[in-house]
Amino acid sequence: MTALKMQEFVAHKGNVSAVALGKASGRLLATAGDDFCVNVWNVNKPNCIMSLTGHTTPVEALRFNVSEEWLAAGSQSGSLRLWDLKAAKSVRPLPGHRANICSLDFHPFTEVVASGSVDSGIKIWDIRRKGCIFRYKGHTQPVRCLRFSPDGKWLASCADDHTVKLWDLTMGKILADFAEHTGPVNIVEFHPNEFLLASGSSDRTIRYWDLEKFQVVGCTESGTSAVRSMLFDPDGGCLYSGSQDCLRVYGWEPERCFDVVPVNWGKVADMGLCLNNLIGVSFATAVTSTYKVDLNQVAKTATARQELAQNERPLSHPTPKGASLRRIYERPTTSNSKPQRFKQNSDSERRSPSSDDDTDEKESMTQIQNAEDYNEIFQPKSAISRTPPRKTDPFPAPVNDVSSCLQLINEKSGPTIVRFPTTTSSINNRALGSEALAEESIVKEIVKPNIAVDLLTPAPKKANPEHLQQAPIASSTPNERVPESPIISSTPTELVGLKASDFLPPSDKGQSEVVDEEAMSQIRKGHDTMCMVLTNRARHLDSVRAVWSTGDIKTSVDSAIRVDDLSVMVDVLNIVNQKASLWKLDICTTVLPQIEKLLQSKYESYTQTGCASLKLILQRFLPIIQDILSAPASVGVDISRDERVEKCEQCRSQLCKINKVIKSKTVQSGRQSSAFRELQLLMASLD
């Protein structure tokens, strides 16, 4: 059987008002009801994982973020609440809409969320600032769906006024207005790779929009009921459309229907993918139902449809080959960062959430109903992952203890690289010693753990299905990869300066065995010199700390710069980065040249610190710098303003130099390439 009902359960004490599936795994389900509660479920399990309370009116919109660690909920009162599911806590409510919130979406890379309301308004919220940073006005009726583009640069919206609008987040203005639908538009979805947008409407059609030419390129034949939910296949080869008791699989250019699958789900509210199964969710009164469609039995191409008609067996669909018909999105692979600068409203519209119109101040509570499922999903240790594991592990774990290392040596007969566990430094896993000694010495820095500082180190993110297979970036000219300079990783996986083969039993009979004294001399190679380097470094840090104790942060930073040792500068920046309030405009003018040096260093830990410092400066000071430089000249003499303008000009000049370095780094591969692409987005306004 192609489709079947997995589960039917009573989700709330009152009527269910909204549901949402996690798109990353397809296994997390959120429901909201007239009882003002939001419940989180594991699909196909009967018990609720956690219950979230705090709203004072029914919730009508729900949305998970990309990693399924955040959940947004919008209520009839116009209040927006966000929950950190991993920490099981609520973020302060974000009020502001004058009517029901009926659509939500998270930015794919940053802590930004968009909300659409019955009042026809769209708002962009900064989760960290806990406030609205922009408001879009253009629709005349309720906004039913919002979607950020895969590269995070655009926002698509659709409404009951029969229109689909495309907004440019950088410029803060409308980019295109599509008005070909003849009924309310219920949903929009971006193609995962190409510049293509699909919209489904109550006029029972789906229209495809080319986002290069900003025109319609296809329209499906009128169906039997309104299109309520849509989902692109991960490889972008087809589009799944959910309507009344039916799933349709569409292609475009030319537009055609590959398959029609009857599913008794009524008015489907949301769809997701999990292990080559399509999961659908619908609700009626207080009952929520989940359905599964086996995509192995569904035709995704015209030829697959013919094969399925000839013999009823599961189909294996080949990955589409060949170049795409249009441009492909260029996107970073990191989260927890801001996109290119949003054009912001005036101060009167960027009100604090503590303003007088806050009518939804009920205390939020998070009640974990099923601790076992909660720990399995949100606090995983050795438990299964929410997303299917990859077949092979490209990053095998290092050996954990010395006995395992010895066992590994005894089992191997040939030369072997032995991986020892590295000690994590409390200051961003920084590289130790001078550059000349790094290749011939191994130093373990033992420092008492400092959790607050360790949190600054960019940690590997959980793999998202959207990011596991990144399509190449289309270009009019072939991409020539810039040759990469050797990078010394902050977490080395092999010994530096030593050859493990020297300590293994000889493989040839004629080879002489290494005696203990020779082995120890190799291990001690460069030890005295490295101790001298570390002693000098400690002395320099003590002098910086003495100046710091006087409370003059600017002078202490200047003293660190005068030392002319990047390792000392890295240590100081790692401390300053922990408290953003320490950053001032005059500190930026002196630190930016040092950041330029760090970004070009061959040490990965130096580059990480440079990226973190530059990101703070761009987020806190770039809007201020541009506003000051663009302001008209004042009448009369204003010495303080002239000094401020001079500092801003110095910062902008240095940022332009760094921007060239960032652009040259984005084409390189490696773990830092995504961070450089993120910085390039933040510096887009400098071009």
C-alpha positions as CSV (number, residue, x, y, z in Angstrom):
1,M,0.0,0.0,0.0
2,T,1.4,3.4,-1.0
3,A,-0.3,5.5,1.7
4,L,-1.5,4.6,5.2
5,K,-2.5,6.3,8.4
6,M,0.2,6.0,11.1
7,Q,-1.6,7.4,14.1
8,E,-4.6,9.3,15.3
9,F,-4.6,10.9,18.8
10,V,-6.2,13.6,20.9
11,A,-3.6,16.3,21.0
12,H,-5.3,19.0,23.2
13,K,-8.2,19.5,25.6
14,G,-9.7,21.9,23.1
15,N,-9.8,22.1,19.3
16,V,-6.4,21.9,17.5
17,S,-5.6,25.2,15.8
18,A,-2.2,24.6,14.2
19,V,0.4,21.9,13.5
20,A,4.0,21.9,12.2
21,L,6.5,19.3,11.2
22,G,10.2,19.6,11.6
23,K,11.7,19.7,8.1
24,A,15.1,18.4,9.0
25,S,14.1,15.0,10.2
26,G,10.3,14.7,9.5
27,R,10.0,13.1,13.0
28,L,9.2,16.1,15.2
29,L,5.6,17.4,15.4
30,A,4.3,20.4,17.1
31,T,0.6,21.0,17.8
32,A,-1.3,24.0,19.2
33,G,-4.9,24.3,20.4
34,D,-7.6,26.4,21.9
35,D,-6.2,25.5,25.4
36,F,-3.4,28.0,24.8
37,C,-0.8,25.2,24.9
38,V,1.8,24.0,22.4
39,N,2.7,20.3,22.6
40,V,5.7,18.6,21.0
41,W,5.5,15.0,19.8
42,N,7.6,12.3,18.3
43,V,5.8,11.2,15.1
44,N,4.3,7.8,15.4
45,K,4.7,7.8,19.2
46,P,1.6,8.2,21.4
47,N,3.0,10.3,24.3
48,C,3.7,14.0,24.3
49,I,7.4,14.9,24.7
50,M,6.9,18.4,26.2
51,S,4.1,20.9,26.8
52,L,4.8,24.6,26.3
53,T,2.6,27.2,28.0
54,G,2.6,31.0,28.2
55,H,0.1,32.3,25.6
56,T,-3.1,33.8,26.7
57,T,-5.0,33.2,23.5
58,P,-5.1,30.3,21.0
59,V,-2.0,29.7,18.9
60,E,-2.6,29.8,15.2
61,A,0.9,29.5,13.7
62,L,3.9,27.2,14.5
63,R,7.3,26.7,12.9
64,F,10.5,24.8,13.7
65,N,13.9,26.3,12.7
66,V,16.2,24.4,10.4
67,S,18.0,22.5,13.2
68,E,14.7,21.7,15.0
69,E,16.1,23.2,18.2
70,W,13.9,26.3,18.2
71,L,10.1,26.5,17.9
72,A,8.1,29.7,17.2
73,A,4.4,30.1,18.0
74,G,2.1,33.0,17.1
75,S,-1.2,33.6,18.8
76,Q,-4.5,35.4,18.1
77,S,-3.4,38.3,20.3
78,G,-0.5,39.1,17.9
79,S,2.1,37.9,20.3
80,L,5.1,35.7,19.2
81,R,6.9,33.4,21.6
82,L,10.0,31.3,20.9
83,W,11.1,28.2,22.8
84,D,14.6,26.8,23.0
85,L,13.7,23.1,22.9
86,K,17.1,21.8,23.6
87,A,17.4,23.9,26.8
88,A,13.6,23.4,27.6
89,K,13.0,27.1,28.2
90,S,11.1,30.0,26.7
91,V,12.5,33.2,25.3
92,R,10.8,36.6,26.2
93,P,7.6,37.2,24.1
94,L,7.8,39.4,21.1
95,P,4.5,41.5,20.8
96,G,3.7,43.9,18.0
97,H,1.1,42.6,15.6
98,R,-2.3,44.1,16.0
99,A,-4.1,40.9,15.0
100,N,-3.7,37.1,14.7
101,I,-0.3,35.8,13.6
102,C,-1.0,33.3,10.9
103,S,2.5,32.6,9.3
104,L,6.1,32.1,10.5
105,D,9.5,31.2,9.2
106,F,13.1,31.1,10.5
107,H,16.0,32.4,8.6
108,P,18.1,29.4,7.4
109,F,21.4,30.6,9.0
110,T,20.7,33.2,11.7
111,E,18.7,33.9,14.8
112,V,16.1,35.8,12.9
113,V,12.4,34.9,12.5
114,A,9.7,36.4,10.2
115,S,6.0,36.6,11.1
116,G,2.9,37.4,9.0
117,S,-0.4,38.6,10.4
118,V,-4.1,39.0,9.7
119,D,-3.4,42.7,9.8
120,S,-1.5,42.2,6.4
121,G,1.8,43.2,8.0
122,I,5.1,41.3,7.9
123,K,7.7,41.7,10.7
124,I,11.4,40.6,10.9
125,W,12.5,39.8,14.5
126,D,16.0,39.6,15.9
127,I,15.9,36.9,18.6
128,R,19.0,38.1,20.3
129,R,17.8,41.7,20.5
130,K,14.3,40.5,21.3
131,G,12.8,43.1,19.0
132,C,11.4,43.9,15.6
133,I,14.1,45.1,13.2
134,F,12.0,45.6,10.1
135,R,8.4,45.8,9.0
136,Y,7.1,45.1,5.5
137,K,3.9,46.6,4.2
138,G,2.4,45.7,0.8
139,H,-0.3,43.1,1.2
140,T,-3.9,44.1,1.8
141,Q,-5.2,40.9,3.3
142,P,-3.9,38.2,5.8
143,V,-0.5,36.9,5.1
144,R,-0.8,33.1,4.9
145,C,2.8,31.9,4.3
146,L,6.3,33.2,4.6
147,R,9.5,31.5,3.3
148,F,13.2,32.6,3.4
149,S,15.2,31.8,0.3
150,P,17.8,29.0,0.7
151,D,20.6,31.7,0.6
152,G,18.9,33.8,3.2
153,K,18.8,37.0,1.0
154,W,15.1,37.1,0.1
155,L,11.7,36.6,1.7
156,A,8.6,35.3,-0.2
157,S,5.1,36.0,1.1
158,C,1.6,35.1,-0.1
159,A,-1.7,36.3,1.1
160,D,-5.5,36.2,0.6
161,D,-5.2,39.2,-1.7
162,H,-4.2,36.7,-4.5
163,T,-0.6,37.9,-4.7
164,V,2.9,36.6,-4.1
165,K,5.5,39.1,-3.1
166,L,9.3,38.8,-3.0
167,W,11.3,41.0,-0.6
168,D,15.0,41.9,-0.7
169,L,16.2,41.7,2.9
170,T,19.3,43.8,2.2
171,M,17.5,46.7,0.5
172,G,14.4,46.4,2.6
173,K,12.1,46.7,-0.3
174,I,9.9,44.7,-2.6
175,L,11.7,42.9,-5.4
176,A,8.8,41.4,-7.4
177,D,5.0,41.2,-7.2
178,F,3.2,38.3,-8.8
179,A,-0.5,38.7,-9.2
180,E,-1.5,35.9,-11.6
181,H,-3.5,33.8,-9.1
182,T,-7.3,34.1,-9.1
183,G,-7.8,33.0,-5.5
184,P,-6.1,33.3,-2.1
185,V,-2.6,32.0,-2.1
186,N,-2.0,29.5,0.7
187,I,1.6,28.5,0.4
188,V,4.9,29.3,-1.3
189,E,8.1,27.2,-1.4
190,F,11.6,28.0,-2.8
191,H,13.3,25.4,-5.0
192,P,16.2,23.9,-2.9
193,N,18.8,24.8,-5.5
194,E,17.5,26.8,-8.5
195,F,16.1,30.3,-8.6
196,L,12.6,29.0,-8.8
197,L,9.6,29.7,-6.6
198,A,6.3,27.7,-6.4
199,S,3.0,29.0,-5.1
200,G,-0.2,27.0,-4.3
201,S,-3.6,28.7,-4.2
202,S,-7.2,28.1,-3.5
203,D,-7.8,28.6,-7.2
204,R,-6.6,24.9,-7.3
205,T,-3.4,25.6,-9.3
206,I,0.3,25.8,-8.7
207,R,2.4,28.4,-10.4
208,Y,6.1,28.4,-11.0
209,W,8.0,31.7,-11.0
210,D,11.5,32.3,-12.5
211,L,13.4,34.4,-10.0
212,E,15.9,35.6,-12.6
213,K,13.4,37.0,-15.0
214,F,10.6,37.5,-12.4
215,Q,7.9,35.9,-14.5
216,V,5.7,32.9,-14.5
217,V,7.2,29.9,-16.3
218,G,4.4,27.3,-15.7
219,C,1.0,26.6,-14.2
220,T,-0.6,23.3,-13.4
221,E,-4.0,22.3,-14.6
222,S,-6.8,23.1,-12.2
223,G,-7.2,20.3,-9.6
224,T,-10.2,19.2,-7.6
225,S,-9.5,21.2,-4.5
226,A,-7.3,24.0,-3.0
227,V,-3.6,23.4,-2.7
228,R,-2.9,23.5,1.1
229,S,0.7,22.2,1.4
230,M,3.7,21.8,-0.9
231,L,7.2,20.4,-0.6
232,F,10.1,20.1,-3.1
233,D,12.0,16.8,-3.3
234,P,15.5,17.3,-1.8
235,D,17.2,16.8,-5.1
236,G,14.8,19.4,-6.7
237,G,13.5,17.0,-9.3
238,C,9.8,17.2,-8.5
239,L,7.2,19.0,-6.3
240,Y,4.8,17.2,-3.8
241,S,1.5,18.9,-3.5
242,G,-1.1,18.1,-0.8
243,S,-4.7,18.9,-1.2
244,Q,-8.1,17.4,-0.1
245,D,-7.5,13.6,0.3
246,C,-4.8,13.6,-2.4
247,L,-1.1,13.8,-3.0
248,R,0.1,14.9,-6.4
249,V,3.7,14.8,-7.8
250,Y,4.4,17.6,-10.3
251,G,7.2,18.5,-12.7
252,W,7.7,21.8,-14.6
253,E,9.0,23.1,-17.8
254,P,6.9,21.6,-19.2
255,E,4.4,21.4,-16.3
256,R,3.0,17.9,-15.9
257,C,1.7,15.6,-13.2
258,F,3.8,12.5,-12.6
259,D,1.6,10.7,-10.1
260,V,-1.6,11.0,-8.1
261,V,-1.8,9.2,-4.7
262,P,-5.1,9.0,-2.9
263,V,-4.6,9.7,0.9
264,N,-7.5,10.0,3.3
265,W,-5.9,12.9,5.2
266,G,-8.7,15.4,4.6
267,K,-7.3,18.9,4.7
268,V,-3.6,18.3,5.0
269,A,-1.9,21.0,7.1
270,D,1.8,20.2,6.7
271,M,4.2,17.7,5.1
272,G,7.7,16.5,5.7
273,L,10.2,13.9,4.5
274,C,11.7,11.0,6.6
275,L,13.7,8.1,5.2
276,N,12.2,8.3,1.7
277,N,8.7,8.5,3.2
278,L,6.5,11.6,3.0
279,I,4.8,12.4,6.3
280,G,1.5,14.3,6.2
281,V,-0.4,15.8,9.2
282,S,-4.0,16.9,9.4
283,F,-6.3,17.8,12.2
284,A,-10.0,18.1,12.9
285,T,-11.5,19.3,16.2
286,A,-9.2,18.0,19.0
287,V,-7.9,15.0,16.9
288,T,-4.6,15.1,15.0
289,S,-3.7,12.4,12.4
290,T,-0.4,11.5,10.8
291,Y,0.0,9.7,7.4
292,K,2.8,8.1,5.6
293,V,3.3,7.8,1.8
294,D,6.0,5.4,0.6
295,L,7.9,7.5,-2.0
296,N,9.5,4.3,-3.4
297,Q,6.1,3.5,-4.8
298,V,5.5,7.0,-6.2
299,A,6.6,8.1,-9.7
300,K,8.8,11.2,-9.7
301,T,9.5,11.3,-13.4
302,A,7.5,10.5,-16.5
303,T,9.6,7.4,-17.3
304,A,9.2,6.2,-13.7
305,R,5.4,6.5,-14.1
306,Q,5.6,4.1,-17.1
307,E,7.8,1.6,-15.2
308,L,5.4,1.6,-12.2
309,A,2.5,0.9,-14.5
310,Q,4.3,-2.1,-16.0
311,N,5.4,-3.8,-12.8
312,E,4.4,-2.9,-9.3
313,R,7.7,-2.8,-7.5
314,P,9.6,-0.1,-5.6
315,L,11.3,2.4,-7.8
316,S,14.8,3.6,-7.4
317,H,14.9,7.1,-8.9
318,P,18.3,8.2,-10.3
319,T,19.6,11.6,-9.2
320,P,19.0,14.2,-12.0
321,K,22.1,14.9,-14.0
322,G,23.1,17.8,-16.2
323,A,23.3,21.5,-15.6
324,S,20.3,23.3,-14.1
325,L,18.2,25.6,-16.3
326,R,18.8,28.6,-14.1
327,R,21.1,30.0,-11.4
328,I,21.8,28.1,-8.2
329,Y,21.8,29.6,-4.7
330,E,25.0,30.5,-3.1
331,R,24.7,29.9,0.6
332,P,26.9,29.4,3.7
333,T,26.5,26.3,5.8
334,T,26.6,27.9,9.3
335,S,23.9,29.0,11.6
336,N,23.7,31.3,14.6
337,S,24.8,34.2,12.5
338,K,23.2,37.3,11.0
339,P,22.6,37.7,7.3
340,Q,23.8,40.7,5.3
341,R,22.6,43.9,7.0
342,F,18.9,44.3,7.1
343,K,17.7,47.8,6.1
344,Q,16.0,48.9,9.3
345,N,13.0,51.0,10.1
346,S,13.1,54.1,12.1
347,D,13.5,54.0,15.9
348,S,9.8,54.5,16.4
349,E,9.1,51.2,14.7
350,R,11.9,49.3,16.4
351,R,10.2,49.2,19.8
352,S,11.4,47.1,22.7
353,P,9.2,44.2,23.5
354,S,8.7,45.7,26.9
355,S,6.5,48.5,25.4
356,D,3.0,49.3,26.7
357,D,1.2,47.3,24.1
358,D,2.5,44.0,25.6
359,T,-0.7,42.2,26.4
360,D,0.6,38.7,26.6
361,E,2.8,38.6,29.7
362,K,1.7,35.3,31.2
363,E,4.7,33.4,32.6
364,S,6.0,30.8,30.2
365,M,6.4,27.2,31.4
366,T,8.0,24.2,29.8
367,Q,6.8,20.8,31.1
368,I,8.7,17.7,30.0
369,Q,6.1,15.0,29.8
370,N,8.3,12.2,28.4
371,A,11.8,12.4,29.8
372,E,13.0,9.4,27.8
373,D,12.0,10.8,24.4
374,Y,13.2,14.3,25.3
375,N,16.7,13.0,26.2
376,E,16.8,10.9,23.1
377,I,16.0,13.8,20.8
378,F,17.1,17.0,22.4
379,Q,19.9,15.8,24.8
380,P,21.5,13.0,22.7
381,K,24.6,11.3,24.0
382,S,24.7,7.7,22.7
383,A,21.1,7.7,21.6
384,I,20.0,7.6,18.0
385,S,20.0,10.8,16.0
386,R,16.8,12.5,14.7
387,T,18.2,12.4,11.2
388,P,19.4,9.2,9.5
389,P,23.1,8.6,10.1
390,R,25.4,8.6,7.0
391,K,26.6,5.3,5.8
392,T,30.3,6.1,6.4
393,D,31.9,8.3,9.0
394,P,34.4,10.6,7.2
395,F,35.7,11.9,10.6
396,P,36.5,8.8,12.8
397,A,36.9,9.5,16.4
398,P,40.5,9.7,17.8
399,V,42.0,7.1,20.1
400,N,40.9,8.0,23.6
401,D,43.7,6.6,25.8
402,V,47.3,5.6,25.7
403,S,46.6,1.9,26.1
404,S,44.4,2.0,23.0
405,C,47.3,3.7,21.2
406,L,49.7,0.9,22.2
407,Q,47.3,-1.7,21.1
408,L,46.9,0.1,17.8
409,I,50.7,0.1,17.4
410,N,51.0,-3.6,18.1
411,E,48.2,-4.5,15.7
412,K,49.7,-2.6,12.8
413,S,52.8,-3.8,11.0
414,G,53.4,-0.8,8.8
415,P,53.9,2.9,9.6
416,T,50.9,4.3,11.4
417,I,49.9,7.8,12.5
418,V,48.9,7.6,16.2
419,R,46.2,10.0,17.2
420,F,46.5,11.3,20.7
421,P,43.7,13.2,22.4
422,T,44.3,17.0,22.3
423,T,43.7,19.1,25.3
424,T,41.2,21.9,24.7
425,S,42.5,25.3,25.7
426,S,40.2,27.6,27.6
427,I,41.1,30.4,25.2
428,N,39.6,29.2,21.8
429,N,42.0,26.2,21.3
430,R,44.7,28.6,20.3
431,A,47.9,27.5,18.7
432,L,50.9,27.8,20.9
433,G,54.4,29.0,20.3
434,S,55.9,30.8,17.4
435,E,55.2,29.9,13.8
436,A,58.8,28.6,13.2
437,L,58.5,26.1,16.0
438,A,55.0,24.8,15.4
439,E,56.2,22.3,12.8
440,E,58.8,20.7,15.0
441,S,57.3,20.7,18.5
442,I,54.2,19.3,20.3
443,V,52.9,21.2,23.2
444,K,50.0,20.4,25.4
445,E,48.5,23.4,27.2
446,I,46.9,22.4,30.4
447,V,44.5,25.1,31.6
448,K,41.6,25.0,34.0
449,P,38.4,24.8,32.0
450,N,36.6,28.0,31.5
451,I,33.1,27.2,30.2
452,A,32.3,30.8,29.3
453,V,35.3,31.1,27.1
454,D,35.0,27.7,25.6
455,L,31.6,28.5,24.3
456,L,33.1,31.1,22.0
457,T,34.9,28.3,20.0
458,P,32.8,27.5,16.9
459,A,31.6,24.0,17.5
460,P,30.7,21.6,14.7
461,K,27.0,21.9,13.9
462,K,24.6,19.0,13.6
463,A,24.4,17.9,10.0
464,N,21.2,19.0,8.3
465,P,19.8,17.1,5.3
466,E,19.7,20.4,3.5
467,H,23.4,20.9,3.9
468,L,24.6,17.3,3.4
469,Q,24.5,17.7,-0.4
470,Q,25.3,21.2,-1.5
471,A,24.9,21.8,-5.2
472,P,27.7,23.5,-7.0
473,I,27.4,27.3,-7.6
474,A,26.5,28.1,-11.2
475,S,28.7,30.6,-12.9
476,S,29.2,32.0,-16.4
477,T,32.9,31.2,-16.2
478,P,34.5,28.1,-14.8
479,N,35.5,28.4,-11.1
480,E,39.3,28.3,-10.6
481,R,40.0,27.2,-7.1
482,V,42.6,29.3,-5.5
483,P,45.6,27.3,-4.2
484,E,45.3,26.9,-0.5
485,S,48.2,27.7,1.9
486,P,48.8,25.0,4.4
487,I,46.6,25.5,7.5
488,I,47.6,24.3,10.9
489,S,44.4,22.9,12.5
490,S,43.4,23.9,16.0
491,T,42.6,20.2,16.6
492,P,45.5,18.3,14.9
493,T,44.8,14.7,13.9
494,E,48.5,13.8,13.5
495,L,51.7,14.3,15.3
496,V,53.7,17.4,14.4
497,G,57.5,17.0,14.2
498,L,57.6,13.3,14.9
499,K,57.2,10.2,12.8
500,A,55.3,7.4,14.4
501,S,57.1,4.9,12.2
502,D,60.3,5.7,14.1
503,F,58.8,4.1,17.2
504,L,57.3,1.0,15.5
505,P,59.0,-2.4,15.2
506,P,61.1,-2.5,12.0
507,S,59.4,-3.9,9.0
508,D,62.6,-4.9,7.2
509,K,65.2,-7.3,8.7
510,G,68.0,-5.0,7.7
511,Q,66.6,-2.0,9.5
512,S,68.3,-1.2,12.9
513,E,66.0,-0.8,15.9
514,V,65.7,2.6,17.4
515,V,67.1,2.7,21.0
516,D,65.3,4.5,23.8
517,E,67.8,7.3,24.1
518,E,67.4,8.2,20.4
519,A,63.6,8.1,20.7
520,M,63.6,10.4,23.8
521,S,66.0,12.8,22.1
522,Q,63.5,13.1,19.2
523,I,60.6,13.7,21.6
524,R,62.6,16.4,23.5
525,K,63.5,18.2,20.2
526,G,62.8,21.9,20.5
527,H,61.5,21.5,24.1
528,D,63.8,24.2,25.6
529,T,63.1,26.6,22.9
530,M,59.3,26.2,23.2
531,C,59.5,26.7,27.0
532,M,61.3,30.0,26.3
533,V,58.6,31.1,23.9
534,L,55.8,30.2,26.4
535,T,57.7,32.0,29.2
536,N,57.9,35.2,27.1
537,R,54.3,34.9,26.2
538,A,53.2,34.6,29.8
539,R,55.3,37.6,30.7
540,H,53.6,39.7,28.0
541,L,50.2,38.6,29.2
542,D,51.1,39.6,32.7
543,S,51.9,43.1,31.5
544,V,48.7,43.4,29.6
545,R,46.8,42.1,32.7
546,A,48.4,44.8,34.9
547,V,47.2,47.5,32.5
548,W,43.8,45.8,32.3
549,S,43.4,46.0,36.1
550,T,43.4,49.8,35.9
551,G,40.1,49.6,34.0
552,D,41.4,51.2,30.8
553,I,40.6,48.5,28.2
554,K,41.8,50.7,25.2
555,T,45.3,51.0,26.8
556,S,45.5,47.3,27.5
557,V,44.6,46.5,23.9
558,D,47.3,48.9,22.7
559,S,49.9,47.3,25.0
560,A,49.0,43.9,23.5
561,I,49.5,45.3,20.0
562,R,52.9,46.8,20.9
563,V,54.1,43.4,22.0
564,D,53.9,42.4,18.3
565,D,53.0,38.8,19.0
566,L,49.8,37.5,17.4
567,S,49.4,34.8,20.0
568,V,49.1,37.5,22.7
569,M,46.6,39.4,20.6
570,V,44.5,36.2,20.2
571,D,44.4,35.7,23.9
572,V,43.3,39.3,24.6
573,L,40.6,39.2,21.8
574,N,39.2,35.9,23.1
575,I,38.6,37.7,26.5
576,V,37.2,40.9,24.9
577,N,34.8,38.8,22.7
578,Q,33.1,37.4,25.7
579,K,31.6,40.7,26.7
580,A,30.4,42.7,23.7
581,S,29.9,45.9,25.8
582,L,33.7,46.2,26.1
583,W,33.9,47.0,22.4
584,K,34.1,50.8,21.6
585,L,34.6,52.6,18.3
586,D,38.2,53.7,19.2
587,I,39.1,50.0,20.0
588,C,37.9,49.0,16.6
589,T,40.2,51.4,14.9
590,T,43.3,49.8,16.5
591,V,42.1,46.2,16.4
592,L,41.0,46.0,12.8
593,P,44.6,45.9,11.4
594,Q,45.3,43.1,13.8
595,I,42.2,41.2,12.6
596,E,43.4,41.5,9.0
597,K,46.6,39.7,10.0
598,L,44.7,37.0,11.9
599,L,42.5,36.3,9.0
600,Q,45.6,35.6,6.8
601,S,47.3,33.5,9.4
602,K,48.0,29.8,8.7
603,Y,46.9,28.9,12.2
604,E,43.2,27.9,12.2
605,S,42.7,29.0,15.8
606,Y,44.0,32.5,14.9
607,T,41.6,32.7,12.0
608,Q,38.7,31.6,14.2
609,T,39.4,34.4,16.7
610,G,39.7,36.9,13.9
611,C,36.4,35.8,12.4
612,A,34.6,36.1,15.8
613,S,36.0,39.6,16.5
614,L,35.2,40.8,13.0
615,K,31.6,39.5,13.3
616,L,31.1,41.4,16.5
617,I,32.4,44.6,15.0
618,L,30.2,44.2,11.9
619,Q,27.1,43.5,13.9
620,R,27.5,46.3,16.5
621,F,29.3,49.1,14.6
622,L,28.9,48.7,10.8
623,P,25.4,50.2,10.8
624,I,26.6,53.0,13.1
625,I,29.6,53.7,10.9
626,Q,27.5,53.9,7.7
627,D,24.8,56.1,9.4
628,I,27.4,58.6,10.7
629,L,29.3,58.8,7.3
630,S,26.0,59.2,5.4
631,A,24.6,61.9,7.7
632,P,24.7,65.5,6.4
633,A,27.4,67.8,7.7
634,S,26.5,69.8,10.8
635,V,26.5,73.6,10.9
636,G,29.3,75.1,13.0
637,V,32.2,73.5,14.7
638,D,31.6,70.1,16.5
639,I,35.0,68.7,17.5
640,S,33.5,65.5,19.0
641,R,31.6,64.8,15.9
642,D,34.6,65.5,13.7
643,E,36.6,63.0,15.7
644,R,33.8,60.4,15.5
645,V,33.6,60.9,11.7
646,E,37.4,60.4,11.4
647,K,37.3,57.2,13.4
648,C,34.4,55.9,11.2
649,E,36.4,56.7,8.1
650,Q,39.4,54.8,9.4
651,C,37.2,51.8,10.3
652,R,35.5,51.8,6.9
653,S,38.8,52.0,5.1
654,Q,40.2,49.1,7.1
655,L,37.0,47.1,6.6
656,C,37.3,47.6,2.8
657,K,40.8,46.1,3.0
658,I,39.5,43.2,5.1
659,N,36.6,42.7,2.6
660,K,39.2,41.9,-0.1
661,V,40.8,39.3,2.1
662,I,37.4,37.8,2.9
663,K,36.5,37.5,-0.8
664,S,39.8,35.7,-1.5
665,K,39.1,33.3,1.3
666,T,35.6,32.3,0.4
667,V,36.6,30.3,-2.7
668,Q,38.8,28.1,-0.6
669,S,37.6,24.8,0.9
670,G,37.9,23.7,4.5
671,R,36.1,24.3,7.8
672,Q,36.7,28.1,7.7
673,S,35.2,28.7,4.2
674,S,31.7,28.8,5.6
675,A,32.7,31.4,8.2
676,F,34.3,33.6,5.5
677,R,31.1,33.3,3.4
678,E,29.1,34.4,6.4
679,L,31.3,37.4,6.9
680,Q,31.0,38.3,3.2
681,L,27.2,38.5,3.6
682,L,27.6,40.8,6.6
683,M,30.0,43.0,4.6
684,A,27.8,43.1,1.5
685,S,26.9,46.7,2.1
686,L,30.5,47.8,1.7
687,D,30.6,46.7,-2.0
